[in-house]
Amino acid sequence: MAIRNIRIASIILLLSVGFHFRGYCQLFFPEDMVNVKGQVIDEHTREGVGYAQVLNMRIRGGTMTDAQGKFSIQADPMDTLTFKSLNYKDKKVPVSQIYNTENGLSVITLSPIRILLNQVEVEGTGPKVNMNGIPTGKSVTTPVELRSDYFASKPKTLAVVAKPLSFISYYLSKDEKEKRATLSAIHSEKDWQILSLVYNKDVIQKVSGFQGDALEDFMLYCNAFNGLPINASTYDVEKRIRELMVEYIDKKSKEKPPKL
């Protein structure tokens, strides 16, 4: 009797599970597929949303709208299409709502994403303009006493035709030569201060391993032949020091020892 009751209960359980599965399972057949056509437009401007994604998550595929927002896709009437586009909210629409339109071309509206930004202040860095509309001149960093009496910068070759006397004085005048030599020394000092941040005695000692007089001698060799630009990086400096160290050791090995 107990075994019979168990069999009856098992049959009832199987039937209930079967009806439950049938209620939540949908079968799809190729002959049921329909051609869905539509146009994706902006909710406010009513203009077509070009190149938006039209996805069917059931088959993990889809298509894309054209430049006017129009699309065409094969889908089952029970499917749901998802519409995605940059700067728009995603939207899901059942195929039954799109396919059952009277004119055959359904319109899907997408809502743009609105982002409220905080107020910002914009300041210009260009030359200021006075009330008369005349821009102010650029500031000059060259000291007054070192400025040329003839040209604001190195004159071009054509200046010899327009201002021959000034051109000759610029290159032959003793005062002009001294001014240019002083400016060159100032620029060289500034360049060295920048380069010394990555190129100095400590860096040379770390890379080469030299000590004492050997370090001093190798540093003089590096200063004479490094050829580093002022914007050289730490990697460039260490690489160049290693190259110079190979040259330096090779040169020292070829030198003849002093006679006693």
C-alpha positions as CSV (number, residue, x, y, z in Angstrom):
1,M,0.0,0.0,0.0
2,A,2.8,2.4,0.9
3,I,4.6,1.6,-2.4
4,R,1.5,2.3,-4.3
5,N,1.0,5.7,-2.6
6,I,4.7,6.6,-3.4
7,R,4.1,5.8,-7.1
8,I,1.0,7.9,-7.3
9,A,2.8,10.8,-5.6
10,S,5.7,10.5,-8.0
11,I,3.3,10.6,-11.0
12,I,1.5,13.7,-9.7
13,L,4.9,15.4,-9.1
14,L,6.1,14.7,-12.6
15,L,2.9,16.0,-14.1
16,S,3.0,19.2,-12.1
17,V,6.6,19.8,-13.1
18,G,5.8,19.2,-16.7
19,F,2.9,21.6,-16.7
20,H,5.1,24.2,-14.9
21,F,7.9,23.8,-17.4
22,R,5.5,24.1,-20.3
23,G,4.0,27.3,-18.9
24,Y,7.4,29.0,-18.8
25,C,9.1,27.6,-21.9
26,Q,8.7,29.2,-25.3
27,L,9.7,27.3,-28.5
28,F,11.0,29.3,-31.4
29,F,10.9,28.2,-35.0
30,P,12.4,29.8,-38.2
31,E,9.1,30.1,-39.9
32,D,7.8,32.3,-37.0
33,M,10.5,34.9,-37.6
34,V,9.3,38.3,-38.9
35,N,11.1,41.2,-40.5
36,V,11.0,44.1,-38.0
37,K,11.4,47.6,-39.5
38,G,11.5,50.9,-37.6
39,Q,13.3,54.2,-36.9
40,V,15.0,55.4,-33.7
41,I,14.5,59.1,-33.1
42,D,15.4,61.6,-30.4
43,E,12.6,62.2,-27.9
44,H,13.0,66.0,-28.0
45,T,14.3,66.9,-31.4
46,R,12.5,64.1,-33.2
47,E,15.6,63.6,-35.4
48,G,16.9,60.2,-36.3
49,V,19.5,58.7,-33.9
50,G,22.2,57.4,-36.3
51,Y,24.2,54.3,-35.7
52,A,22.4,53.2,-32.6
53,Q,22.6,49.5,-31.5
54,V,19.5,47.3,-31.9
55,L,20.1,44.1,-29.9
56,N,18.2,40.8,-29.5
57,M,19.5,39.4,-26.3
58,R,17.9,36.0,-26.9
59,I,20.1,35.2,-29.8
60,R,22.9,37.6,-28.6
61,G,23.0,39.4,-31.9
62,G,21.6,42.5,-33.5
63,T,22.1,45.3,-36.0
64,M,22.7,49.0,-36.2
65,T,20.6,52.0,-37.4
66,D,21.7,53.9,-40.4
67,A,22.5,57.7,-40.5
68,Q,18.8,58.5,-40.4
69,G,18.1,56.1,-37.5
70,K,16.3,53.5,-39.6
71,F,16.8,49.7,-39.1
72,S,15.6,46.3,-40.2
73,I,16.1,43.0,-38.2
74,Q,14.7,39.5,-38.2
75,A,13.2,38.5,-34.9
76,D,10.5,36.3,-33.3
77,P,7.2,38.0,-32.3
78,M,7.9,36.9,-28.7
79,D,11.4,38.6,-28.6
80,T,12.3,41.9,-27.0
81,L,14.7,44.3,-28.6
82,T,17.1,46.5,-26.7
83,F,18.1,49.9,-28.2
84,K,21.4,51.5,-27.1
85,S,23.2,54.7,-28.2
86,L,25.8,57.0,-26.8
87,N,24.4,59.8,-24.6
88,Y,20.9,58.1,-24.5
89,K,19.1,55.9,-22.0
90,D,18.7,52.2,-23.0
91,K,15.2,51.2,-24.0
92,K,13.6,47.7,-24.3
93,V,10.7,47.2,-26.6
94,P,8.8,44.0,-27.4
95,V,8.8,43.0,-31.0
96,S,5.0,42.6,-30.9
97,Q,4.7,46.4,-30.3
98,I,7.0,47.2,-33.2
99,Y,5.7,44.6,-35.7
100,N,2.0,45.3,-35.3
101,T,2.2,48.9,-36.4
102,E,-0.2,49.9,-39.3
103,N,2.3,51.5,-41.6
104,G,4.9,48.8,-41.0
105,L,7.5,51.3,-39.8
106,S,7.5,51.7,-36.0
107,V,9.1,54.7,-34.3
108,I,11.2,54.2,-31.2
109,T,12.1,57.3,-29.1
110,L,15.2,57.4,-27.0
111,S,15.6,59.8,-24.1
112,P,18.9,61.8,-24.0
113,I,20.9,61.7,-20.8
114,R,21.1,65.2,-19.2
115,I,24.0,66.0,-16.9
116,L,24.0,69.2,-14.9
117,L,27.5,70.6,-14.5
118,N,28.6,73.1,-11.9
119,Q,29.5,76.6,-12.9
120,V,33.0,77.1,-14.0
121,E,35.2,80.1,-14.6
122,V,37.4,80.5,-17.6
123,E,40.4,82.8,-17.6
124,G,42.5,83.7,-20.7
125,T,46.3,83.7,-20.7
126,G,46.8,85.7,-23.9
127,P,47.9,89.3,-24.1
128,K,45.5,91.7,-22.6
129,V,43.8,94.3,-24.8
130,N,43.3,97.8,-23.7
131,M,40.1,99.9,-24.2
132,N,41.4,101.1,-27.6
133,G,41.7,97.6,-28.9
134,I,45.5,97.7,-29.0
135,P,47.2,94.5,-27.6
136,T,50.0,95.0,-25.1
137,G,53.5,94.0,-26.1
138,K,55.2,90.8,-25.0
139,S,57.4,91.0,-22.0
140,V,61.1,90.7,-22.6
141,T,63.3,88.8,-20.1
142,T,66.6,90.2,-21.5
143,P,68.0,92.9,-19.2
144,V,68.0,96.4,-20.7
145,E,71.8,96.7,-20.5
146,L,72.3,93.5,-22.5
147,R,69.9,94.3,-25.3
148,S,71.2,95.1,-28.8
149,D,71.2,98.7,-29.9
150,Y,70.4,97.7,-33.5
151,F,68.2,94.5,-33.5
152,A,65.8,92.8,-31.1
153,S,67.1,89.4,-32.2
154,K,69.7,88.0,-34.5
155,P,69.2,89.7,-37.9
156,K,68.5,87.7,-41.0
157,T,70.7,88.0,-44.1
158,L,68.3,90.3,-45.9
159,A,68.8,92.9,-43.1
160,V,72.2,93.7,-44.8
161,V,70.2,95.3,-47.6
162,A,67.6,97.1,-45.5
163,K,70.0,98.3,-42.7
164,P,73.6,97.7,-43.8
165,L,75.2,99.9,-41.2
166,S,73.2,98.3,-38.3
167,F,74.0,94.9,-39.7
168,I,77.7,95.6,-39.8
169,S,77.7,97.1,-36.3
170,Y,75.8,94.2,-34.9
171,Y,78.5,91.7,-35.9
172,L,81.7,93.9,-35.6
173,S,81.0,96.2,-32.6
174,K,82.9,95.2,-29.5
175,D,80.0,96.2,-27.2
176,E,77.6,94.0,-29.2
177,K,79.9,91.0,-29.1
178,E,80.3,91.4,-25.3
179,K,76.5,91.6,-24.8
180,R,76.0,88.4,-26.8
181,A,78.8,86.6,-25.0
182,T,77.3,87.5,-21.6
183,L,73.8,86.3,-22.7
184,S,75.3,83.1,-24.0
185,A,77.0,82.5,-20.6
186,I,73.7,83.2,-18.8
187,H,71.8,80.7,-20.9
188,S,74.5,78.1,-20.5
189,E,74.3,78.5,-16.8
190,K,70.5,78.1,-16.8
191,D,70.8,75.0,-19.0
192,W,73.4,73.5,-16.7
193,Q,71.2,74.0,-13.7
194,I,68.4,72.1,-15.4
195,L,70.7,69.2,-16.6
196,S,72.4,68.9,-13.2
197,L,69.2,67.6,-11.7
198,V,69.8,64.3,-13.5
199,Y,73.5,64.6,-14.4
200,N,76.0,65.1,-11.6
201,K,78.9,63.6,-9.8
202,D,76.7,61.3,-7.6
203,V,75.0,59.9,-10.7
204,I,78.3,59.3,-12.4
205,Q,79.7,57.5,-9.4
206,K,76.6,55.4,-9.0
207,V,76.7,54.2,-12.6
208,S,80.5,53.8,-13.1
209,G,81.5,52.7,-9.6
210,F,84.7,54.9,-9.8
211,Q,86.2,56.4,-6.7
212,G,88.7,59.2,-5.9
213,D,91.0,60.4,-8.7
214,A,89.5,57.9,-11.2
215,L,86.1,59.4,-10.6
216,E,87.4,62.9,-11.1
217,D,89.2,62.0,-14.3
218,F,86.2,60.1,-15.7
219,M,83.9,63.0,-14.8
220,L,86.0,65.4,-16.8
221,Y,85.8,62.9,-19.7
222,C,82.0,62.8,-19.4
223,N,81.7,66.6,-19.3
224,A,83.7,66.9,-22.5
225,F,81.9,64.2,-24.5
226,N,78.5,63.6,-23.0
227,G,76.5,65.6,-25.6
228,L,73.4,65.5,-23.5
229,P,70.5,67.9,-24.2
230,I,69.1,69.9,-21.3
231,N,65.9,67.9,-21.3
232,A,67.6,64.6,-21.0
233,S,65.9,62.0,-18.8
234,T,67.5,59.9,-16.1
235,Y,67.5,56.9,-18.5
236,D,69.2,58.9,-21.2
237,V,71.9,60.1,-18.8
238,E,72.7,56.7,-17.3
239,K,72.8,55.1,-20.8
240,R,75.2,57.8,-22.0
241,I,77.4,57.4,-19.0
242,R,77.7,53.6,-19.6
243,E,78.6,54.3,-23.2
244,L,81.3,56.8,-22.2
245,M,82.6,54.4,-19.5
246,V,83.3,51.8,-22.2
247,E,85.1,54.4,-24.3
248,Y,87.0,55.7,-21.3
249,I,88.2,52.2,-20.2
250,D,89.2,51.3,-23.8
251,K,91.1,54.6,-24.1
252,K,92.9,54.1,-20.8
253,S,93.9,50.6,-21.7
254,K,95.6,51.8,-24.9
255,E,97.6,54.5,-23.1
256,K,101.3,53.8,-22.5
257,P,102.3,53.7,-18.8
258,P,104.7,56.5,-17.8
259,K,108.4,55.7,-17.8
260,L,110.0,55.5,-14.5
